[in-house]
Amino acid sequence: MMSFVAAGSQCFCSSSLALGPRPTSASRPKTRRAREARAALVEARPPPAPARVIRPAVRDANLIVGGDRTEDLQAEARAMARAVNASVYSPEVLAVQYGSRPIKVLRRTLEILTGLGSFGLKLLLDKRNGVFDQKKGIRAAELRRIFTRLGPTFVKLGQGLSTRPDICPPEYLEELAELQDALPTFPDAEAFSCIERELGLPLDSIFSSISPSPIAAASLGQVYKAQLAYSGQTVAVKVQRPGIEEAIGLDFYLIRGLGFFINKYVDIITSDVVALIDEFARRVYQELNYVQEGQNARRFKKLYADREDILVPDIFWDYTSGKVLTMEWVDGVKLNEQDAIERQGLKVLDLVNTGIQCSLRQLLEYGYFHADPHPGNLLATPEGKLAFLDFGMMSETPEEARFAIIGHVVHMVNRDYEAMARDYYALDFLSRDVDVSPIVPALRNFFDDALNYTVSELNFKTLVNGLGAVFYQYPFNVPAYYALILRSLTVLEGLALYADPNFKVLAASYPYFAKRLLTDPNPYLRDALIELLFKDGRFRWNRLENLLVQGSKDRDFSANDALQPVLKLLLGPDGEQLQILVIKEAVRVTEAVVIGTVVDTYNSIPNVVRALIFNANVAGPLTVSDSEIDSMMALRDQVFRIWGLLRSSQDFDPALLQPILQVLQQPEARSLGERVIGGITQRLAARLLQQVLRAPTTVSTSIS
Ligand SMILES: Nc1ncnc2c1ncn2[C@@H]1O[C@H](COP(=O)(O)OP(=O)(O)OP(=O)(O)O)[C@@H](O)[C@H]1O
């Protein structure tokens, strides 16, 4: 077990602490796991009298009141002031900076060219030898290794590419997603002096102890475990790699040059590559500002940590700067260490489900989401909470897209390929001048092939790969947020599959989609629901039943909210078309209920009595064919089931169906009703519904 370095002990690296032996790089454990084990916190010695101990300002945004909030904001402002010189991506500044350093530029160019050039050559040879597809897996692994060797910019680039099914084939997506744990550590002495420099305080005045080596190293920084001198609280301290801005700056300068070349000479790539590179570089630079990351964590916590099963670490602003981030230590086990989780008596699937519910809210409600939820960033705490770490990369889903995504999933589950293809306009994947008709058969091919089952039984990864293949073939431009959404859910599904090979992320998320569709008043969703429920002038009861069954599984579902958007529209000025459909359907259902009751009654009469009453006509009193009766009975049973579903929900108030009654009672409804089959009119339908609304006892007694 390692010893935790006590402040003031010889292991600290400030000048007063530099006397004793510090762990050498040779004695430092090489693997991440070994480092973690070694870095387990042991006893911290009592802190020496600190030079200046700052009262830490850290608050849960939800808990802050009055003075605390002011104090917290002031501390945050101080952290921002410390980060005022954090670099911002500026291609112009980079051009000035490196334009005059040809040797440095040349050396790095050679490094990159050697790595990527030999890779490119292998691809060409594979193509020439006809083994391009066959070798994709091997080449993808090679590319991952090359990116790791080339350093942080390329690790980030690889991580970014791993979320782009429109750019990379599936084999590459998978390999590049492995790039999180890639980089070696840097010397602890450098990390400790960086903390002192950045915070302007001796280390021992901040921490009573700090682990002598990092407990984790990632692409941009490494993380230590420490105890605050002020309060003894355990914290995680993330320190940025030294010189990383310089390294990243030079790389982006070169990559951008390559982008210009591609824009000018490579015709098959139609996107503006330089613009893509600039956007990506801007994001990476943002990740380099740890104050920004702290602010992201705070915003995330405020939006999502109202749920007791989610944990987001608090930020200690007084010990945070552009290159140092001090946050609450989260005790927990990584979500991919499933045995350890189970040993704590927790269920991986419960945590994954929490993750899925939280991700759906992130992506589709507030639109502000954690864009890097790899297993290392998700921990299970001993109390069974799901903790999110690493808020460097956040993304936002535009409001319109959030609704379009919900619609898209519902269209997919219902295999409405035409609607799916049209969704790509709303999602901004395709410009409106692209004809979507060729995409419809491609979608149909994939889904009809992939599915002998329902879409919700489909493995999400297969689905993403399948959609990815379609995106790859057509002129799609998948926005980054969408690619990241797919990635988030794929990661969660991957984790769940360890615990249950049959886990289906879509099945687990569909209740959320169904609930949103049934209850959200947004016009896009309301129209999607109407489109789904009414087809060719008929109401699709099975779709409604399915949505209700699924939606009611969502923990926030309220039966009273279900269908409200549609019912509201019904009485509005734009509801005329819908009113006609509703009247027709009400008559159809009434007919099914009435005839169903007659058939039931008839069937319950003994044959002898039947012969007497109906003059020996065993076919009974009806002039309806058997198949018609069967379909009416099926409709009646389905309507009863749906009614039962609604009624079984605690908060359901039958009065919510009042708008339908109002429509049926309108004078204009009469002529429509009278034209309909079976002599059943809208008046009878209205009366039946009235009875149902007035007598809310059990389903069967109230209707029949
Ligand atoms: N608050 C914390 N409590 C406990 N461990 C933490 C905490 N923050 C970070 N860690 C550990 O440090 C690791 C790296 O942290 P983090 O992911 O924030 O670094 P990063 O440089 O942003 O990594 P990436 O390459 O994913 O961008 C995490 O996977 C986790 O093991």
The ligand as a MOL file (V3000), in Angstrom:
LIG
                    3D

  0  0  0     0  0            999 V3000
M  V30 BEGIN CTAB
M  V30 COUNTS 31 33 0 0 0
M  V30 BEGIN ATOM
M  V30 1 N -13.6720 13.7230 -8.2890 0
M  V30 2 C -13.0270 12.5780 -8.4850 0
M  V30 3 N -13.0680 11.6040 -7.5670 0
M  V30 4 C -12.4270 10.4300 -7.7740 0
M  V30 5 N -11.6990 10.1540 -8.8770 0
M  V30 6 C -11.6250 11.0830 -9.8340 0
M  V30 7 C -12.2780 12.3450 -9.7050 0
M  V30 8 N -12.0250 13.0580 -10.8110 0
M  V30 9 C -11.2640 12.2930 -11.6150 0
M  V30 10 N -11.0160 11.0960 -11.0520 0
M  V30 11 C -10.2330 9.9900 -11.6300 0
M  V30 12 O -9.3440 10.5150 -12.5920 0
M  V30 13 C -9.6190 9.9770 -13.8990 0
M  V30 14 C -9.3180 11.0300 -14.9650 0
M  V30 15 O -10.0890 12.1870 -14.7130 0
M  V30 16 P -10.7440 12.9920 -15.8860 0
M  V30 17 O -11.5090 12.0410 -16.7400 0
M  V30 18 O -11.4690 14.1340 -15.3110 0
M  V30 19 O -9.4320 13.4810 -16.6720 0
M  V30 20 P -9.3050 14.0090 -18.1730 0
M  V30 21 O -7.9140 14.4610 -18.3680 0
M  V30 22 O -10.3690 14.9810 -18.4350 0
M  V30 23 O -9.5590 12.6890 -18.9920 0
M  V30 24 P -10.0300 12.4830 -20.5070 0
M  V30 25 O -8.8690 11.9080 -21.2470 0
M  V30 26 O -11.1670 11.5020 -20.3630 0
M  V30 27 O -10.4760 13.7950 -21.0260 0
M  V30 28 C -11.0580 9.5270 -13.8200 0
M  V30 29 O -11.3080 8.5030 -14.7410 0
M  V30 30 C -11.1400 9.0340 -12.3710 0
M  V30 31 O -10.5770 7.7550 -12.2620 0
M  V30 END ATOM
M  V30 BEGIN BOND
M  V30 1 1 1 2
M  V30 2 1 2 3
M  V30 3 2 2 7
M  V30 4 2 3 4
M  V30 5 1 4 5
M  V30 6 2 5 6
M  V30 7 1 6 7
M  V30 8 1 6 10
M  V30 9 1 7 8
M  V30 10 2 8 9
M  V30 11 1 9 10
M  V30 12 1 10 11
M  V30 13 1 11 12
M  V30 14 1 11 30
M  V30 15 1 12 13
M  V30 16 1 13 14
M  V30 17 1 13 28
M  V30 18 1 14 15
M  V30 19 1 15 16
M  V30 20 2 16 17
M  V30 21 1 16 18
M  V30 22 1 16 19
M  V30 23 1 19 20
M  V30 24 2 20 21
M  V30 25 1 20 22
M  V30 26 1 20 23
M  V30 27 1 23 24
M  V30 28 2 24 25
M  V30 29 1 24 26
M  V30 30 1 24 27
M  V30 31 1 28 29
M  V30 32 1 28 30
M  V30 33 1 30 31
M  V30 END BOND
M  V30 END CTAB
M  END
